[in-house]
Amino acid sequence: MRITKDPDLRRKEIIDSARELFQNKGIKSTSMNDIAENIGVAKGLIYYYFSSKEELLKAVLDEFIGDVDEALKNAVNNNLDFYQKLSTILNIYFKSIQANQAILSYLPGDPEMFSLVRNRLSDLAMHHAKDLISLGIQLGILHIKYPDYLLKIIIRGLADIYIEGITEPYVHATLIEQILGLKDGSIKLI
């Protein structure tokens, strides 16, 4: 008996399956057939929703970035103090990167996809960090003349050193503290 699902639910099911398999098996080792078998559907159904594995990967990345955005919104909009928000934001980024390591480690081999994800994550960070930096300035914690420029330097710079292999969260937290003129240990990592 054929089971028909709501198209949005089916699409989400495919994306979730692909994300799980990409994480566990790697992107190159996961076929569209693997994804179909994982959810018990014909491979043709996967192609009905996604014309290629690359298109499906973009959908997985969109979901990943959406998850990060939602977590950041919650962190910035809840009743934490400046230091707690800053710590929470940094923890969200590192937790998200670690949880999606297999997917993100694939991207440098695909310059177009890598650039897309790097730019979208950087834009997200800029958007959320801008509010936090403004709060820090209003509270007199930060003394920054050109916050937008400084944020670009921090965000792009941290992304660059992460890509170069400096992945230890403590190093990134220390650099942020130094750049913002915060006391050592102001950022609490989980």
C-alpha positions, 0 to 999 in steps of 0.5 A: 500500500502506497503512503502519501505524505504532505509534500512539506513533511516529505521534503523535510523527511528527505532533508533530515535523512540526508543530513543524518547520512551526510553526517554519518557516512560523509557526503561523497559516500552517501548516494541518493539511493542511500537516502531513499532506502533510509526513509523507505521510498523509491529513489525517484521520489527523492529526485521529484523533490531535489534534482541532484545531490548538490541541490539536496546538500544546499537544502541541508545547509539551508536547514543548518543555517536556519537552525543556527539563526533560530538559536542565535535569535533566542540567545540575543532576545532572552534575558541574559546579561551582555557577557552571558549573551556573548558566551551563548553566541560563541557556544552556539557557533562551536556546538553547531560546527561540531554537530555538523563537522562532516558536512562542513569539512566537505565544503572546502572541496567545493569552492562555490558551496564553501563560499555560500556557507561562509558568507551566509554564516558570516552575515548571520553572525554580523546581524546578531553580533551587531545588536550585541555590540550595540548593547555593549556600547550602550552599557559602557562595556565596549568602547568602539568607534567603528563597530561594523568594521570591527565586527567584519574583522572579528567575524571574517578573521575568526572564520579564516583562522578556523579554516586554517585549523585553529579550531579550539574554542578557547583560542577564539574566545580569548581573541574576542576578549582581547579585541573587544578589550574585555577581561580575561575569562569574560566569555564562558565556554561550555 
